[in-house]
Amino acid sequence: MVMTTPRVRLNRDRVLQAAVGVADQIGIDALSMRRLAEELGVVPMALYKHVANKEQLLDGMVEVIVAEIDPPAQHGDWKSTVRQRVLSARRVLLRHPWARQVLESRTDHTPTVLAYLESTIGMFLAGGFSVDLTHHVMHALGSRMWGFTQELFDQPAGPGGAAPAEVPPETIAAQGRLLAERYPNIGQISAAAAHDDTAVARGCDDRFEFEFALDLLLDGFERLHQSGWSSAPGSEHPHAELLAP
């Protein structure tokens, strides 16, 4: 008697998890319904019972990665709670380099995404922030709450959101010297990542820069909250005083 291994029943969660795995391997641009079907060992038409099209597939993949973000800590002040959540989101995006591109492309918010937004807003409100201040805080926080931000010195990603191709150190150094000659101010800022001639080649510490800006924002939010800041017409906007040491 020939024993056969029963096929694992296909469902939406299995489709989405497989799609995330494929995108991690080959990038989001190379992901197709046909490639995903091959990964799952089914015909492409079988996928359409669970996702209507690639856009719906991408929405579902966003749900998967958002669900990987740690829930808010149950104990602690609002600042540490927000900080831990945002840094958890950053760790998730580092695991899935393609996710930033997909997050930026989404126009419809799924229930999972809305729940994450709701939770983030709730952390500030629970910390005693006014609705008015929280509104402006969310604008300032922007994409950082998802674990990424558009940095001034970002290097363009490769195909499918992959890391940029390796460039020989001598080529980078030559480009840096040319940059410094033509644009001395930009050259100085670029070289501020270190104090030696290899600064341009080494670049910025992405983690440090992300946390530095996040902490700067959180400190500013705290000062506004403690001052009772309001954006209402006629109220004072003590920006200068709040930024003073």
C-alpha positions, 0 to 999 in steps of 0.5 A: 500500500502506497502511503501519500503525505496529505497536502496542507490545506491552503488558506489566506494566512498560509498564502500571506505568510508564504508571500512574505517569505518569498518577498524576503528572498527575492524582493517585492518587485519579483513577487508574482502570483505565479511565483507564489503559486510555485512556492505553495505547490498549487496552480495560480488560480488557487490563490484567487480564492484567498486574495482577489489580486496582487493589491489585495495580496500586498494589503495582506502582507502588510497585515502580517508584518504589522502583526509582528510589531510588539504590542505596547508595554503594559507598564511604564510611562508613555515615552518609553512605551512609544519608544519601545513600540517604534523600535520594535517596528523598526526591527520588523522592517529590518527583517523585511527590507521590502516592507517600507516600499509596500507601506508607502504604496498603500492607500487603503488602511486594513483593520490591522493597520487601523488598529496599530494607528489606534494603539499608537494614538492611544499611548499618547492619550493615555499619557495625558496628551490632549487630543489637539496635541496628539493630532500634531504629534502624529503628524510629526511622528509620521512614518517613524511610527512604522519604523522608517523615515526618509533620510536626507542621506539615504542610499537608493535601494536595489531592485525589489527593495534590496540593499544597494550593490556593494561599491569598492571603497576606493570608488566611494572615497573618490566620489567623496573627494569630488563631492567635497570639492564641488559641494563643501557644505554637503561634504562637511555634513557627510564627513561628520559620521566619523573623524577620519578619511574613511567617513564617506565610505563608512557613512552614517549609523542608521540605527543611531540616527533613527533613535537620535531623531526619535528621542528628539521628537519624544523630548519635544512632545514631552515639553509641549505636553507639560506646557499645556500647549494648544494650537487653538487660535489666539493661544501662544505657540512657545516653540522657541522657549520649548527648544531652549535648554 
